[in-house]
């Protein structure tokens, strides 16, 4: 492989190979933007799951409170 000279407009073969590799088609899941959106999607699903769990818990607690027998608190 020939080295690139500082003042020469010619490029080494390695530069051309790197350029051609950069232009070659890649899979859609190899893009950094796709990976970022996948992480964001997972985070959103986890937050939604947590919100659903809290909602179920508080609904269960409210149902238990409402099903308590009538007790006279103030006598």
MOPAC internal coordinates of N, CA, C and O (Angstrom, degrees):
PM7 1SCF
backbone

  N    0.0000 0     0.00 0     0.00 0    0    0    0
  C    1.4309 1     0.00 0     0.00 0    1    0    0
  C    1.5277 1   108.64 1     0.00 0    2    1    0
  O    1.2310 1   120.90 1   -50.69 1    3    2    1
  N    1.3107 1   115.88 1   129.31 1    3    2    1
  C    1.4566 1   121.09 1  -178.53 1    5    3    2
  C    1.5225 1   110.44 1   -83.43 1    6    5    3
  O    1.2310 1   121.06 1   -40.59 1    7    6    5
  N    1.3306 1   115.58 1   139.41 1    7    6    5
  C    1.4559 1   119.12 1   179.45 1    9    7    6
  C    1.5152 1   110.57 1   -82.20 1   10    9    7
  O    1.2310 1   121.04 1   -30.54 1   11   10    9
  N    1.2955 1   115.61 1   149.46 1   11   10    9
  C    1.4499 1   121.66 1  -179.67 1   13   11   10
  C    1.5304 1   108.99 1   -80.64 1   14   13   11
  O    1.2310 1   120.65 1   -49.70 1   15   14   13
  N    1.3296 1   116.36 1   130.30 1   15   14   13
  C    1.4576 1   120.36 1   176.98 1   17   15   14
  C    1.5165 1   108.92 1   -85.73 1   18   17   15
  O    1.2310 1   120.68 1   -28.71 1   19   18   17
  N    1.3123 1   116.31 1   151.29 1   19   18   17
  C    1.4546 1   120.76 1  -174.96 1   21   19   18
  C    1.5279 1   112.94 1   -64.91 1   22   21   19
  O    1.2310 1   119.81 1   136.42 1   23   22   21
  N    1.3176 1   117.96 1   -43.58 1   23   22   21
  C    1.4605 1   121.24 1  -175.24 1   25   23   22
  C    1.5222 1   113.13 1   -96.33 1   26   25   23
  O    1.2310 1   120.03 1  -179.99 1   27   26   25
  N    1.3067 1   117.54 1     0.01 1   27   26   25
  C    1.4492 1   120.95 1  -176.26 1   29   27   26
  C    1.5331 1   110.74 1   -90.34 1   30   29   27
  O    1.2310 1   120.09 1   -43.44 1   31   30   29
  N    1.3417 1   117.43 1   136.56 1   31   30   29
  C    1.4712 1   119.38 1   177.66 1   33   31   30
  C    1.5290 1   112.52 1   -77.46 1   34   33   31
  O    1.2310 1   120.30 1   169.30 1   35   34   33
  N    1.3371 1   117.04 1   -10.70 1   35   34   33
  C    1.4603 1   120.17 1   179.74 1   37   35   34
  C    1.5164 1   110.07 1   -74.25 1   38   37   35
  O    1.2310 1   121.65 1   -27.31 1   39   38   37
  N    1.3048 1   114.44 1   152.69 1   39   38   37
  C    1.4613 1   119.70 1   179.72 1   41   39   38
  C    1.5219 1   109.15 1  -118.24 1   42   41   39
  O    1.2310 1   121.22 1   -23.28 1   43   42   41
  N    1.2839 1   115.27 1   156.72 1   43   42   41
  C    1.4634 1   120.65 1   178.78 1   45   43   42
  C    1.5236 1   110.02 1   -78.17 1   46   45   43
  O    1.2310 1   120.63 1   -20.08 1   47   46   45
  N    1.3089 1   116.39 1   159.92 1   47   46   45
  C    1.4616 1   121.04 1   179.21 1   49   47   46
  C    1.5214 1   112.08 1   -61.70 1   50   49   47
  O    1.2310 1   120.66 1   144.91 1   51   50   49
  N    1.3054 1   116.35 1   -35.09 1   51   50   49
  C    1.4637 1   120.46 1   179.73 1   53   51   50
  C    1.5170 1   111.47 1   -60.03 1   54   53   51
  O    1.2310 1   120.22 1   143.25 1   55   54   53
  N    1.3459 1   117.19 1   -36.75 1   55   54   53
  C    1.4628 1   120.35 1   177.86 1   57   55   54
  C    1.5142 1   110.59 1   -63.71 1   58   57   55
  O    1.2310 1   120.66 1   139.09 1   59   58   57
  N    1.3420 1   116.35 1   -40.91 1   59   58   57
  C    1.4640 1   120.01 1  -179.76 1   61   59   58
  C    1.5289 1   110.65 1   -66.04 1   62   61   59
  O    1.2310 1   120.75 1   140.88 1   63   62   61
  N    1.3193 1   116.18 1   -39.12 1   63   62   61
  C    1.4651 1   119.53 1   178.55 1   65   63   62
  C    1.5260 1   111.26 1   -64.76 1   66   65   63
  O    1.2310 1   120.71 1   138.01 1   67   66   65
  N    1.3236 1   116.25 1   -41.99 1   67   66   65
  C    1.4604 1   119.42 1   177.41 1   69   67   66
  C    1.5270 1   110.76 1   -63.02 1   70   69   67
  O    1.2310 1   120.66 1   141.00 1   71   70   69
  N    1.3281 1   116.34 1   -39.00 1   71   70   69
  C    1.4652 1   120.71 1   178.97 1   73   71   70
  C    1.5216 1   110.37 1   -64.67 1   74   73   71
  O    1.2310 1   119.99 1   136.75 1   75   74   73
  N    1.3257 1   117.62 1   -43.25 1   75   74   73
  C    1.4559 1   121.18 1  -179.44 1   77   75   74
  C    1.5387 1   110.74 1   -68.01 1   78   77   75
  O    1.2310 1   120.17 1   143.69 1   79   78   77
  N    1.3333 1   117.29 1   -36.31 1   79   78   77
  C    1.4645 1   119.91 1   176.73 1   81   79   78
  C    1.5254 1   110.89 1   -64.94 1   82   81   79
  O    1.2310 1   120.57 1   142.63 1   83   82   81
  N    1.3259 1   116.52 1   -37.37 1   83   82   81
  C    1.4636 1   120.21 1   179.35 1   85   83   82
  C    1.5224 1   110.80 1   -66.77 1   86   85   83
  O    1.2310 1   119.99 1   149.35 1   87   86   85
  N    1.3299 1   117.63 1   -30.65 1   87   86   85
  C    1.4588 1   121.25 1  -179.55 1   89   87   86
  C    1.5257 1   112.96 1   -84.92 1   90   89   87
  O    1.2310 1   120.39 1   164.86 1   91   90   89
  N    1.3228 1   116.86 1   -15.14 1   91   90   89
  C    1.4637 1   119.44 1  -176.04 1   93   91   90
  C    1.5264 1   110.15 1   -67.00 1   94   93   91
  O    1.2310 1   120.47 1   -32.93 1   95   94   93
  N    1.3314 1   116.71 1   147.07 1   95   94   93
  C    1.4715 1   119.26 1  -179.43 1   97   95   94
  C    1.5189 1   111.23 1   -67.44 1   98   97   95
  O    1.2310 1   121.49 1   -38.66 1   99   98   97
  N    1.2912 1   114.76 1   141.34 1   99   98   97
  C    1.4587 1   120.44 1   177.98 1  101   99   98
  C    1.5129 1   108.26 1  -120.54 1  102  101   99
  O    1.2310 1   121.40 1   -14.67 1  103  102  101
  N    1.3092 1   114.92 1   165.33 1  103  102  101
  C    1.4615 1   120.10 1   177.37 1  105  103  102
  C    1.5234 1   110.55 1   -68.90 1  106  105  103
  O    1.2310 1   119.89 1   -27.38 1  107  106  105
  N    1.3145 1   117.81 1   152.62 1  107  106  105
  C    1.4688 1   120.24 1  -177.66 1  109  107  106
  C    1.5195 1   113.54 1   -66.79 1  110  109  107
  O    1.2310 1   119.62 1   158.34 1  111  110  109
  N    1.3222 1   118.32 1   -21.66 1  111  110  109
  C    1.4566 1   120.23 1  -179.02 1  113  111  110
  C    1.5215 1   113.12 1   -88.56 1  114  113  111
  O    1.2310 1   119.90 1  -179.46 1  115  114  113
  N    1.3339 1   117.80 1     0.54 1  115  114  113
  C    1.4565 1   120.87 1   179.73 1  117  115  114
  C    1.5276 1   112.20 1   -89.51 1  118  117  115
  O    1.2310 1   119.77 1   169.36 1  119  118  117
  N    1.3102 1   118.05 1   -10.64 1  119  118  117
  C    1.4564 1   121.11 1  -178.86 1  121  119  118
  C    1.5257 1   110.14 1   -72.88 1  122  121  119
  O    1.2310 1   120.45 1   -37.33 1  123  122  121
  N    1.3253 1   116.74 1   142.67 1  123  122  121
  C    1.4672 1   121.25 1  -179.93 1  125  123  122
  C    1.5215 1   110.79 1   -65.76 1  126  125  123
  O    1.2310 1   120.20 1   144.57 1  127  126  125
  N    1.3268 1   117.22 1   -35.43 1  127  126  125
  C    1.4596 1   121.03 1  -179.16 1  129  127  126
  C    1.5296 1   110.85 1   -64.42 1  130  129  127
  O    1.2310 1   120.18 1   142.04 1  131  130  129
  N    1.3252 1   117.27 1   -37.96 1  131  130  129
  C    1.4661 1   121.35 1   179.11 1  133  131  130
  C    1.5257 1   109.72 1   -65.86 1  134  133  131
  O    1.2310 1   120.28 1   138.21 1  135  134  133
  N    1.3164 1   117.06 1   -41.79 1  135  134  133
  C    1.4578 1   120.39 1   179.20 1  137  135  134
  C    1.5246 1   110.88 1   -64.07 1  138  137  135
  O    1.2310 1   120.49 1   141.35 1  139  138  137
  N    1.3237 1   116.67 1   -38.65 1  139  138  137
  C    1.4620 1   120.48 1   178.57 1  141  139  138
  C    1.5138 1   110.42 1   -62.93 1  142  141  139
  O    1.2310 1   120.28 1   134.44 1  143  142  141
  N    1.3287 1   117.07 1   -45.56 1  143  142  141
  C    1.4639 1   120.27 1  -179.45 1  145  143  142
  C    1.5184 1   111.53 1   -67.10 1  146  145  143
  O    1.2310 1   119.74 1   148.97 1  147  146  145
  N    1.3296 1   118.11 1   -31.03 1  147  146  145
  C    1.4618 1   120.32 1   176.30 1  149  147  146
  C    1.5308 1   110.66 1   -65.79 1  150  149  147
  O    1.2310 1   120.58 1   138.57 1  151  150  149
  N    1.3259 1   116.50 1   -41.43 1  151  150  149
  C    1.4682 1   120.54 1   178.42 1  153  151  150
  C    1.5271 1   110.01 1   -65.14 1  154  153  151
  O    1.2310 1   120.50 1   137.16 1  155  154  153
  N    1.3351 1   116.66 1   -42.84 1  155  154  153
  C    1.4582 1   120.65 1   178.38 1  157  155  154
  C    1.5279 1   110.52 1   -62.53 1  158  157  155
  O    1.2310 1   120.36 1   138.98 1  159  158  157
  N    1.3298 1   116.93 1   -41.02 1  159  158  157
  C    1.4599 1   120.76 1   178.86 1  161  159  158
  C    1.5190 1   112.14 1   -63.33 1  162  161  159
  O    1.2310 1   120.62 1   137.62 1  163  162  161
  N    1.3250 1   116.42 1   -42.38 1  163  162  161
  C    1.4648 1   119.66 1   178.10 1  165  163  162
  C    1.5232 1   110.82 1   -63.47 1  166  165  163
  O    1.2310 1   120.68 1   137.85 1  167  166  165
  N    1.3200 1   116.31 1   -42.15 1  167  166  165
  C    1.4679 1   120.00 1   178.44 1  169  167  166
  C    1.5167 1   111.75 1   -62.32 1  170  169  167
  O    1.2310 1   120.47 1   138.26 1  171  170  169
  N    1.3272 1   116.72 1   -41.74 1  171  170  169
  C    1.4627 1   120.74 1   178.84 1  173  171  170
  C    1.5223 1   110.87 1   -63.09 1  174  173  171
  O    1.2310 1   120.54 1   137.44 1  175  174  173
  N    1.3243 1   116.57 1   -42.56 1  175  174  173
  C    1.4652 1   119.57 1   178.47 1  177  175  174
  C    1.5289 1   111.66 1   -64.37 1  178  177  175
  O    1.2310 1   120.22 1   141.50 1  179  178  177
  N    1.3229 1   117.18 1   -38.50 1  179  178  177
  C    1.4599 1   119.70 1   178.15 1  181  179  178
  C    1.5238 1   111.69 1   -65.83 1  182  181  179
  O    1.2310 1   120.25 1   139.39 1  183  182  181
  N    1.3258 1   117.13 1   -40.61 1  183  182  181
  C    1.4610 1   120.54 1   177.81 1  185  183  182
  C    1.5247 1   110.00 1   -64.41 1  186  185  183
  O    1.2310 1   120.23 1   136.83 1  187  186  185
  N    1.3365 1   117.16 1   -43.17 1  187  186  185
  C    1.4651 1   120.50 1   179.05 1  189  187  186
  C    1.5252 1   110.79 1   -63.45 1  190  189  187
  O    1.2310 1   120.04 1   139.15 1  191  190  189
  N    1.3285 1   117.53 1   -40.85 1  191  190  189
  C    1.4591 1   121.05 1   177.99 1  193  191  190
  C    1.5258 1   111.00 1   -63.42 1  194  193  191
  O    1.2310 1   120.64 1   137.59 1  195  194  193
  N    1.3246 1   116.39 1   -42.41 1  195  194  193
  C    1.4717 1   120.22 1   177.23 1  197  195  194
  C    1.5202 1   111.80 1   -62.77 1  198  197  195
  O    1.2310 1   120.16 1   138.55 1  199  198  197
  N    1.3337 1   117.29 1   -41.45 1  199  198  197
  C    1.4676 1   120.73 1   178.28 1  201  199  198
  C    1.5259 1   110.63 1   -63.96 1  202  201  199
  O    1.2310 1   120.31 1   139.16 1  203  202  201
  N    1.3203 1   117.01 1   -40.84 1  203  202  201
  C    1.4787 1   120.41 1   177.92 1  205  203  202
  C    1.5237 1   111.19 1   -64.29 1  206  205  203
  O    1.2310 1   120.30 1   139.97 1  207  206  205
  N    1.3237 1   117.03 1   -40.03 1  207  206  205
  C    1.4672 1   120.07 1   179.43 1  209  207  206
  C    1.5260 1   110.48 1   -64.74 1  210  209  207
  O    1.2310 1   120.10 1   136.62 1  211  210  209
  N    1.3341 1   117.42 1   -43.38 1  211  210  209
  C    1.4651 1   120.33 1   178.28 1  213  211  210
  C    1.5247 1   111.41 1   -64.33 1  214  213  211
  O    1.2310 1   120.59 1   139.11 1  215  214  213
  N    1.3108 1   116.47 1   -40.89 1  215  214  213
  C    1.4585 1   120.41 1   179.28 1  217  215  214
  C    1.5341 1   110.11 1   -63.37 1  218  217  215
  O    1.2310 1   119.99 1   136.82 1  219  218  217
  N    1.3097 1   117.63 1   -43.18 1  219  218  217
  C    1.4620 1   121.34 1   178.26 1  221  219  218
  C    1.5245 1   110.34 1   -62.62 1  222  221  219
  O    1.2310 1   120.71 1   136.56 1  223  222  221
  N    1.3338 1   116.25 1   -43.44 1  223  222  221
  C    1.4631 1   120.06 1  -178.72 1  225  223  222
  C    1.5262 1   110.68 1   -61.98 1  226  225  223
  O    1.2310 1   120.06 1   131.12 1  227  226  225
  N    1.3398 1   117.50 1   -48.88 1  227  226  225
  C    1.4612 1   119.90 1  -178.02 1  229  227  226
  C    1.5259 1   111.54 1   -68.21 1  230  229  227
  O    1.2310 1   119.87 1   145.54 1  231  230  229
  N    1.3193 1   117.85 1   -34.46 1  231  230  229
  C    1.4603 1   120.18 1   175.68 1  233  231  230
  C    1.5262 1   110.08 1   -64.92 1  234  233  231
  O    1.2310 1   120.45 1   140.17 1  235  234  233
  N    1.3198 1   116.75 1   -39.83 1  235  234  233
  C    1.4666 1   121.27 1   177.97 1  237  235  234
  C    1.5243 1   110.43 1   -64.04 1  238  237  235
  O    1.2310 1   120.21 1   136.90 1  239  238  237
  N    1.3368 1   117.21 1   -43.10 1  239  238  237
  C    1.4620 1   121.38 1   179.67 1  241  239  238
  C    1.5234 1   110.04 1   -64.42 1  242  241  239
  O    1.2310 1   119.90 1   136.68 1  243  242  241
  N    1.3340 1   117.80 1   -43.32 1  243  242  241
  C    1.4728 1   120.67 1   178.51 1  245  243  242
  C    1.5215 1   110.79 1   -63.04 1  246  245  243
  O    1.2310 1   119.80 1   139.77 1  247  246  245
  N    1.3101 1   117.99 1   -40.23 1  247  246  245
  C    1.4638 1   120.84 1   178.37 1  249  247  246
  C    1.5179 1   110.91 1   -64.66 1  250  249  247
  O    1.2310 1   120.00 1   141.79 1  251  250  249
  N    1.3245 1   117.60 1   -38.21 1  251  250  249
  C    1.4614 1   120.89 1   177.87 1  253  251  250
  C    1.5259 1   110.87 1   -66.37 1  254  253  251
  O    1.2310 1   120.44 1   139.17 1  255  254  253
  N    1.3337 1   116.77 1   -40.83 1  255  254  253
  C    1.4625 1   119.98 1   178.82 1  257  255  254
  C    1.5209 1   110.63 1   -64.48 1  258  257  255
  O    1.2310 1   120.44 1   137.65 1  259  258  257
  N    1.3296 1   116.77 1   -42.35 1  259  258  257
  C    1.4574 1   120.09 1  -179.05 1  261  259  258
  C    1.5205 1   112.40 1   -70.02 1  262  261  259
  O    1.2310 1   119.78 1   156.09 1  263  262  261
  N    1.3126 1   118.02 1   -23.91 1  263  262  261
  C    1.4561 1   120.19 1  -179.07 1  265  263  262
  C    1.5268 1   113.02 1   -89.93 1  266  265  263
  O    1.2310 1   119.83 1  -179.08 1  267  266  265
  N    1.3242 1   117.93 1     0.92 1  267  266  265
  C    1.4657 1   120.35 1   176.79 1  269  267  266
  C    1.5252 1   109.36 1   -66.62 1  270  269  267
  O    1.2310 1   120.63 1   -33.73 1  271  270  269
  N    1.2788 1   116.41 1   146.27 1  271  270  269
  C    1.4671 1   117.69 1   177.10 1  273  271  270
  C    1.5234 1   110.11 1   -66.20 1  274  273  271
  O    1.2310 1   121.45 1   -27.56 1  275  274  273
  N    1.3014 1   114.84 1   152.44 1  275  274  273
  C    1.4550 1   119.65 1  -178.35 1  277  275  274
  C    1.5178 1   108.91 1   -66.10 1  278  277  275
  O    1.2310 1   121.42 1   -59.09 1  279  278  277
  N    1.3190 1   114.90 1   120.91 1  279  278  277
  C    1.4565 1   121.07 1   179.28 1  281  279  278
  C    1.5153 1   106.98 1  -121.57 1  282  281  279
  O    1.2310 1   120.42 1   -48.38 1  283  282  281
  N    1.2808 1   116.79 1   131.62 1  283  282  281
  C    1.4502 1   120.79 1   178.07 1  285  283  282
  C    1.5148 1   107.16 1   -81.49 1  286  285  283
  O    1.2310 1   121.14 1   -64.23 1  287  286  285
  N    1.3130 1   115.43 1   115.77 1  287  286  285
  C    1.4597 1   119.79 1  -176.50 1  289  287  286
  C    1.5186 1   109.87 1   -84.71 1  290  289  287
  O    1.2310 1   121.37 1   134.37 1  291  290  289
  N    1.3189 1   114.98 1   -45.63 1  291  290  289
  C    1.4627 1   119.06 1  -177.46 1  293  291  290
  C    1.5250 1   108.93 1   -98.94 1  294  293  291
  O    1.2310 1   120.16 1   -65.03 1  295  294  293
  N    1.3006 1   117.30 1   114.97 1  295  294  293
  C    1.4742 1   119.33 1   179.24 1  297  295  294
  C    1.4984 1   110.92 1  -113.08 1  298  297  295
  O    1.2310 1   120.10 1   180.00 1  299  298  297

